[in-house]
């Protein structure tokens, strides 16, 4: 019994699938419904939506996801024709096997903090209001909808809190 579980484990590998444009999440969902183990690496980043900072998750690799499949017992045509899937990434005679260690390392990305929309020290431009057109240096966040900036105005440094909608 122990021997057969080793054989099953050896034929079960991670493969890289190419997905249709912007359909990574749909393909992952459809594959999961077929009881296929799927890994879609996502990274978190801040975006500004209607002036508020929100955390969004986007695929780390646009148009790619990983699927763990049993080489001998998988219906390859069914996987290829899954909604959202374009094809397997292939090298030579067949689908390329992705090393388990690579997938394990990529899974650690979920533990990383979100990538900020503005980085401390980054130059920003004010796009509206009485300070329109002036450049400043981003300092830090002042809640979900405002930011602290450093603005040099009339040869003096001014520390301001400004609405995110006004920054670019």
Backbone torsions as a table, in degrees:
resi	resn	phi	psi	omega
1	UNK	NA	-41.9	179.3
2	UNK	-64.2	-36.4	-179.3
3	UNK	-64.8	-43.0	-178.2
4	UNK	-66.5	-33.9	178.1
5	UNK	-66.8	-31.7	175.6
6	UNK	-68.2	-38.3	179.1
7	UNK	-65.2	-42.6	178.9
8	UNK	-63.3	-43.3	-179.4
9	UNK	-62.8	-36.4	-178.8
10	UNK	-71.3	-28.3	-179.2
11	UNK	-90.4	-3.2	-179.7
12	UNK	-97.8	109.7	-175.9
13	UNK	-129.4	163.4	173.4
14	UNK	-89.0	136.5	177.5
15	UNK	-126.0	153.8	179.5
16	UNK	-100.4	125.9	178.9
17	UNK	-109.3	139.6	173.1
18	UNK	-92.3	133.1	-179.2
19	UNK	-107.8	168.6	174.6
20	UNK	-74.2	159.2	-175.5
21	UNK	-53.6	125.1	177.2
22	UNK	59.2	26.1	-179.5
23	UNK	-120.5	24.7	-179.8
24	UNK	-60.6	-46.9	-177.2
25	UNK	-68.4	-38.8	178.1
26	UNK	-63.8	-44.7	179.2
27	UNK	-62.3	-42.5	179.7
28	UNK	-61.8	-43.6	180.0
29	UNK	-63.3	-44.2	-179.7
30	UNK	-65.2	-40.0	178.8
31	UNK	-67.1	-38.5	178.0
32	UNK	-62.7	-34.7	178.0
33	UNK	-66.4	-19.3	176.2
34	UNK	-94.2	12.7	-178.7
35	UNK	61.9	36.0	176.2
36	UNK	-103.2	131.2	177.9
37	UNK	-73.4	124.7	-174.6
38	UNK	-126.5	143.7	173.1
39	UNK	-129.7	117.0	177.2
40	UNK	-114.0	100.7	-179.7
41	UNK	-65.1	124.9	179.1
42	UNK	-118.8	147.8	172.0
43	UNK	-123.0	146.3	-177.5
44	UNK	-93.4	137.8	175.2
45	UNK	-146.5	152.0	177.3
46	UNK	-81.9	139.4	172.5
47	UNK	-132.6	157.8	176.5
48	UNK	-104.2	118.1	179.0
49	UNK	-121.9	117.8	-178.4
50	UNK	53.7	38.3	176.2
51	UNK	84.7	-4.8	-180.0
52	UNK	-109.8	142.7	175.4
53	UNK	-78.6	127.3	176.4
54	UNK	-128.8	152.7	178.5
55	UNK	-94.1	123.6	178.2
56	UNK	-116.0	150.0	174.1
57	UNK	-111.1	126.5	179.0
58	UNK	-126.8	151.2	178.2
59	UNK	-57.8	135.9	177.8
60	UNK	-67.0	-39.1	178.0
61	UNK	-117.4	103.8	-179.4
62	UNK	-58.2	128.9	176.9
63	UNK	74.6	17.9	178.3
64	UNK	-135.2	147.5	170.5
65	UNK	-149.9	163.6	-178.2
66	UNK	-106.7	140.6	176.5
67	UNK	-131.0	134.7	178.3
68	UNK	-96.2	117.1	-173.5
69	UNK	-130.7	150.6	173.6
70	UNK	-88.4	115.4	-173.2
71	UNK	-54.8	-40.8	-173.7
72	UNK	-87.7	-26.0	-174.4
73	UNK	-109.8	13.3	-178.9
74	UNK	-97.4	136.7	173.3
75	UNK	-85.0	94.7	-174.1
76	UNK	-62.6	-35.5	179.1
77	UNK	-65.4	-40.1	178.8
78	UNK	-63.2	-42.0	179.0
79	UNK	-65.2	-45.9	-179.8
80	UNK	-61.2	-34.3	-176.3
81	UNK	-92.2	7.8	177.0
82	UNK	-64.7	139.3	179.6
83	UNK	-55.8	126.9	179.5
84	UNK	95.7	-18.3	-179.6
85	UNK	-90.5	134.8	177.2
86	UNK	-95.2	-52.9	-179.2
87	UNK	-173.8	175.0	172.5
88	UNK	-84.8	150.2	169.1
89	UNK	-80.7	123.6	-174.5
90	UNK	-122.7	146.7	172.6
91	UNK	-132.8	123.2	178.3
92	UNK	72.5	-121.1	-171.6
93	UNK	-85.8	-10.9	-176.6
94	UNK	-170.7	-171.3	-178.9
95	UNK	-59.4	138.4	-179.7
96	UNK	-77.3	133.7	176.7
97	UNK	-86.4	131.8	178.6
98	UNK	-97.3	131.6	-179.2
99	UNK	-60.8	134.9	179.3
100	UNK	-54.4	-36.8	-178.4
101	UNK	-64.2	-34.6	178.7
102	UNK	-65.4	-46.7	179.5
103	UNK	-62.7	-41.6	179.4
104	UNK	-60.0	-43.6	179.0
105	UNK	-66.5	-39.8	179.9
106	UNK	-65.5	-29.8	179.5
107	UNK	-66.9	-20.1	178.7
108	UNK	-71.7	-15.3	-178.7
109	UNK	-62.1	-29.7	178.4
110	UNK	-59.2	-23.0	-177.8
111	UNK	-83.7	-11.4	-177.4
112	UNK	-76.1	147.4	176.4
113	UNK	-70.2	159.3	-179.8
114	UNK	-62.5	146.8	175.9
115	UNK	-74.6	123.7	-176.2
116	UNK	-69.9	150.0	178.4
117	UNK	-66.2	-48.1	173.7
118	UNK	-111.3	141.1	177.2
119	UNK	-101.2	144.3	179.7
120	UNK	-57.7	129.2	-179.5
121	UNK	92.3	-7.5	-179.6
122	UNK	-72.3	141.4	177.2
123	UNK	-79.2	131.9	178.5
124	UNK	-124.4	163.4	178.9
125	UNK	-124.3	138.6	177.7
126	UNK	-86.0	124.3	-170.7
127	UNK	-104.2	-5.5	-179.2
128	UNK	-156.5	165.8	177.9
129	UNK	88.7	-170.6	-175.0
130	UNK	-68.2	-18.9	179.7
131	UNK	-101.4	14.2	-176.8
132	UNK	-52.0	132.5	177.4
133	UNK	93.7	-16.2	-179.9
134	UNK	-79.3	149.5	177.9
135	UNK	-102.6	148.7	-179.0
136	UNK	-145.2	176.7	178.0
137	UNK	-116.3	126.5	179.4
138	UNK	-68.0	131.5	-179.5
139	UNK	-103.3	-59.1	178.0
140	UNK	-169.6	176.2	-179.5
141	UNK	-79.3	144.8	175.7
142	UNK	-123.3	60.4	-176.9
143	UNK	91.5	-174.6	-174.5
144	UNK	-73.5	-20.2	-175.0
145	UNK	-121.5	3.3	-179.0
146	UNK	-134.2	159.7	178.5
147	UNK	-138.2	151.2	172.1
148	UNK	-89.9	133.4	176.6
149	UNK	-130.2	159.4	174.7
150	UNK	-111.8	118.0	-175.8
151	UNK	-118.6	126.1	174.8
152	UNK	-90.9	114.4	-175.2
153	UNK	-136.9	125.4	-178.6
154	UNK	55.0	45.8	176.5
155	UNK	61.3	24.6	176.2
156	UNK	-133.1	144.5	176.3
157	UNK	-82.2	127.0	179.0
158	UNK	-116.5	126.5	174.7
159	UNK	-94.1	118.1	-176.2
160	UNK	-125.7	152.8	169.0
161	UNK	-106.7	126.1	-172.6
162	UNK	-135.1	149.7	178.9
163	UNK	-64.8	136.3	-179.7
164	UNK	-60.2	-28.6	179.6
165	UNK	-63.4	-20.8	-177.6
166	UNK	-89.1	-4.5	-176.2
167	UNK	-107.6	148.7	176.3
168	UNK	-140.3	NA	NA
